[in-house]
């Protein structure tokens, strides 16, 4: 790709997103609802832009982490219901004001939320009960279920819209015994809770990896997160990139061995011969991790891969483009099809989630197809 860009962009592929959506949808029964997780700015992709595409594609629900994220969606015209997974006990008035649906992980949260509902004379506000079946992060544990049932019996203000849990290791076959134990416990606890509810709630337990690996347990709804962004736990060929991180070349220099080094700390050694060095307009403030410097990673320019040279700077980094036909203004792909976000994650011994969510605010999100 050689079309010049005015600045760094995260180019959102609408067709890629929809293709990923259709793939995961194809693994589900027609009656199973699909929640799309758009927390953390849609995993760095741009929450509002991404949510609009998913609303059009046919999603049933959105999931966010914080009330602020849900408010942003509602203020920008998103119509689908939004569950707030980390509601925060001080944010309940805002949750009501913006028609959001809070997750309830403990009795204290429920007591506080009911108090707010009673103060506003509200009956039947939808909430989502979180069960802890082994993640041990948030949620009601088994010994807390009797008290929860008693509370719900006495709380007509509250409408249990769904009961859910979160799997700790669904992406790893090594943990399958543990995962199946989680699902068995969830089935038992949620079934117990449902005996005292006047209406059948939605049940959901599967994340992206669970959808691919444990479709038998899809219940009434599933939660699609990293999968929609182009990462599969089963077969990477089943999904496509949802975004391409790109920027232009700012300047190209031809340097000789006697010119010494490139970049901060003089860590980019030139070596013998004439080297062609390109400076590009992204750095660690934009999401290019500093550990990708000094040749650890390569980025794509005009169909060829160019390794980094020297340290990654805050706003820029340098590439060795010796032997590559390129000029100032040409486009560099940080990740997309080549390299992929998952490739950069492997270099950094991390996960693609971190690659996506590290992309800085000043990188413009643009829908390109």
N, C-alpha and C positions, 0 to 999 in steps of 0.2 A: 504494500500500500504506500503510495508516494504523495497522495494529496496532502497539501500543507495544512496544518492545524494552527489556529491562532494562539493556542495555549494547551496545557495539559487537559485531557478529557477522559472521563470514564464513559465510554460509549455503550449504552444499553441496547442490547439486541432484543427487540420485541419478538422477532420470529424465534430466536433461541429460547426465550422465556416461555413462549407459548408451546414450543416443541417439548420442552422439559415438563411443562404442566400436563400435556397430553400423555406423555410417557407414564408419569406417576398416576394419572387418572385411569389409565388403561389397566393398572394393577388392582383397581378397586371395583367393588360392586357398584352398580348404578345408584343404589340408594345411599351409599356412604358419602357423607359430607366431607369437604376438603377445606381445612383451615391452612392459610398461608401465613407463615411467620414473617413479619416485616419489622421486627425489632432491630435495634442498633442501626437505624437508617436503612432498613432492608439489607442488612449485612453489608453495609457500605455502599449499596447501589443507588440510594435515593428513595426514601420511603414513599413519598407522594407519587412520584413518577411510576415506581414499581407497582404500587397498590392500584393505580388506575388501570394498568395493563392487566393485572390479575383479576380485577373486578370485571373487566370486559371479557376475560377468558372464561369466567364461570365459577370463580372461587365462591365459597359459602361463608367464610369467616376470615377475619384477620386476627393475628396474635401479636401483641406488643409487650415489651418488658415493663414500661413505666407509663403512668398517666400522661406525662408530657408527650410521649410518642403517640398515644391515642388521640389526644387533643389536636395534635398537628394534622392527623388524618381527617378528623371531623371538620376542622376549620377549612380544610381544602376540598370539602365536598364528597368525601368517601362515604358511601351509603351502607356498605355491609356492616354487620355487627362486629365489634372489636372487643376481644377479651384482653384485659390487662393482667399479665402473669405475675407481676410484682407490684401490687397496688399501693402499698405503703399506707399505714393506718392514719396518716394525717391528710391524705388526699381524697378522702371519700366525698366531700362536697363537690370537688371538681369532677369526679367520676360521674356523679349524678347530673351535674350541669351539662356535661358533654355527652350524655347518653352512652357511657362506656359500661362494660360488664367486668366486675372485678373477680379475680381469683381469690379464694379464701383458703389459706394454708393452716389456720389454727383457730381455736375458739376465741382468743382475744380479738382477732380481726373481725370475726363474726359479731361479737358483742358490740364492738365499736361501730360497725357498719349498721347494725340494727338500730342503735341509738340515733344515728344520723337520719335514718329512714323515718323513725318515729317522730323526730323533731320536725320533719318536713311533711308528715302525714302521707307517706308513700307506702303503698301496698304492692307486693309482688315485684320487687326489683330482681332481675336475673343475676345470679352469681354462679361461680364455678368452683366446685369443691376439689381441692388438690389432695390426693392421697400419697403418702410416702411409702412406697413398696420396696425401697432399697437404695434409692439415690441418696437419701439422707441429706437433703438440702432444704427443701420446704415440703410441708404437707402433714396431714393427720396420720399418725401411726395407729397400728391396730388397736392398742389399748385405749386410744382416745375416741374410738368410734361410738361406744355407748353414750358418752357425754354429748357428742355431736348429734346423735339421733334425738336425744332429749331436747337439745336446744332447737333443732329444726321443728320438732313437734309444737314448740311454743312460739314459733316465729312466722306468723302468716305474712309478715312484711317481706319475707325472703322467698324467692322462687329459684329452686335449684335447676339451672339450665343444663348443667353438665357435671359429670364426675370424671376426673382424669388422673393419670399418673404419668411419670416420666421415666423412661428406660435409661439405665446407666451405661450399658455396653452392647446395645443392639447391633452395632456395626462390626463387632468382633466375634467370630465363631468360638474363640476360646472361652467367651463368657456366655455361651448359649444356655447352659444349664441355669446360670443365675438369672438370665433374662426370662426364661420360661417360668422360673420360680416367682419372679416379679409379676408376670402376667397372671399366674394362678392366684396369687395373693390379691391382686387387683380385682380379678373376677369375683372372688369371694367377698371382699370388703364392699365393692360397689353394689353387688347383689343384695347384701345385707342392708345397706343404706336405702336402696330402692324400695324396700318393704314398707317404709314409713312415709314415702313421698306420695303426694296425691297425683302427680303426673310423672310419666317416665322421662328421665333426663337423657341427654346424649351421653354416651360413654366414649372415651378416646384415650388410647394408650400409645399409639405408634408415632414415632418421629420418622424422618426420611429413611433412615436405615431400616427401621421396623417395617415400613411400607414395603420395601423391597424384599426383606428377609423373613418377615413373619405376617404375611397378608391374612392368615387365618384369624388373626386377632384384631382385625380392623374395626370391629364393633360398629358404632354409628357415625364416627368421624375420625379422621387422622390429621396429624399436624405436619405439614410439609415445610421444612426449613432449608437446610443446605442443598437439598436435592434440586429445588427449583432454580438455584443459582449455578447449577451445572456440575455438581459433585455427586457421584454414585458410590455406594458402599459395595456394590456387586460387580458392575461392569461399566467402566468409564465411557465406553463406546455408545452406551444407551442415552447419554446426555450430551449437550453441547454447551459451549460457553454462553453465559447470560450477559457478559460484559467484556469489553476490551479496554485496557488501560493504555492510553497512547499519548504521545507528546511529540513536538517537533524538535529537530536538531537546531540548536542556536548558532553554533559556529564549528568549523572544522579547521584544525591546525595540522601542518606537517612538521614533525619534530624529529631531530636526529639524536643519536646516543649522547652526544655532548650537551644536549639540552637538559639532560639529567633525569628529572622526575616530573610526575603529574600529580597535582592535588595536595590537600592538607597532609602534613606529616611526611611529605615526600615519599609516600608509600607506593606510588605508581612508577615503577622502574621501566625506563624506555627500552633498554637493551640495544643490540646492534641494528643497523639499518635505519631506514626512514619509516617512521610510524605515522599513521593518519589517525588523529584523535578527534572524536566528536564530543561536544558538550551538549547535553540535553537538559530540558527545563523541568526536571523533577528530582527531588531529593528525599531525605528521610522525613521532612515535614509533610510530604505528599503521600507517603506510604511506601517508599522504596527503602526497605530496611537497610540500615548501615552495614549489616553483616553480609549483604549481597555484593559489596565492593571487592576490590582487589582480585577481580577475575572469578569470583565465586559463582556469579550468574552471568548469563548472556541474554541480550534482548534482540528482537528481530528488526532488521532494517532492509527493506527492499528484497525480502525473501531469504536473507542470510542472517546468521547469528553473530552478534558482536559482543565480546566479553567486556565487562566493566574493567576499568583500570584506575587504580588509586582508591582513596576513600570516597564513599558517598557523602556529598555535602548536604546542608540543610535544604537548599533550593535547586541544586543541580547535581549531576553526576557525569562522569566521562566514560566513553566507550572507545575501545580500540577497533577502528573500522578499516584497518589496513587490508587492502585487497577487495574492499566492498565499494561498489559504485554508488556514491551518495553525495548529497549536497545539503547546504543549510536549508532548512525548511522541510526536508523530507521527514516522514513520519516514522517514529520508533514505537514498537509495541512492547510494553513492559510485561503484560500478560494478556492472553486471549486464547487463540488456538496454539500458538507457538511463541514463547513458552506458555504453558498453562499455569494457572494459579497454583494447582496442585504440585507442579514442578518446583516453583519457588518455595512452597511450603516444605518440601522434602529437603531442599538445601538448608533451610533454617531449622530443621527438626521441629516443625510445628504443624499446624493444620490449616487448610484453606480458609476457614473462618477468620483466622487472624490476618491473613493476607487481604481479604476483602474489607474487613472492618477497620484496617489501618489506613485506608485511603483518606487523605486529608480533605478538609472542608473546601479548600480553595480549588480542588480539582472539580471542574464543572461536569455535572451528570447530563448527558445528552442522549436522547433516543434517536437511533440512527436508521432503524428499519421497521 
